[in-house]
Amino acid sequence: MKKSLIALAVMAAAGAASAQSSVQLYGTVDAILHKDKDKSVALTSGGVGSSNFGLKGSEDLGGGLKANFKLEQGFNVDNGSTTAGQAFSRESWVGVSGGFGEVQIGKTWTAYDDAFGGFGVFDASVLAPAKQLFGNNYADQAANGVKYITPTYAGFTGAVSYSLDESKLVKQDVASANVKYENGPIAAGVAFQDKKTTGDKLTFVNASYDFGIVKLLGAVQHENLGAGVKANGYNLAVDYPVASNIVLSAAYGSYKADGKERASVTSVAAAYLLSKRTTVYAGLSNGNDAAVLVGAPDSRFGVGVRHSF
């Protein structure tokens, strides 16, 4: 009888523990058909943002303490490929959170990446000036990373991150920090990143104000590159919701590196929300000749669809 009672107690405790844990499958599938000047029509994965899927979860440990994890893989929807040799190319970390904030250990977005953005509805789009001109200087999911995120206080949050070396031959050494503010219609942030292996030092500042009928956004980035080259970029954008499910967006971006001509890109785009999870979009971007030198097309028109689950 005692053994039966003990067994029932163990099963009940296990059931209670399971009830306090959660695991979620999530992801985004995004594809765009676009035509660049003097090139054939192309199908590209990630028109507005990267296609990816992942698992994330947490366990309530009691006393306000939680154990958390995230495993995320990027993929190309156009051909189904993923990053070779990496089961989770974007994030793979475990950590704890509570009243003190949150600690993440593993492959995480750096604190700089967490603050990078503020470019409007088409934030990381292949149609957007920011992505085409200076967006490629982020996305440092640093392996062997340790990141601390503060609790939110009066709209302010902060974070620091550092990546340890993989080995004596494989260096990481990416140090980042950010401070962000979000309260009502106002959002702003500042971030710093130091890639010690290359000597690249990045500074980023962004801000936005939502007037309700229109949202204004701006961002500035300064790059002090290890080769002694300095560069500056900025982006201005406006989002205008013409209806509850239609948003028009316009943006202008500029980028200037030492010894090179200033590059600029202007874009206009529209997003139509078919549901909370599915959006179709279209846009046009146009750049000067110098934009081609930094990887942006002279002109681009694209139509795409994005679905999140």
Order of alpha helices (4+ residues) and beta strands (2+ residues): alpha-beta-beta-beta-beta-beta-beta-alpha-alpha-beta-beta-beta-beta-beta-beta-beta-beta-beta-beta-alpha-beta
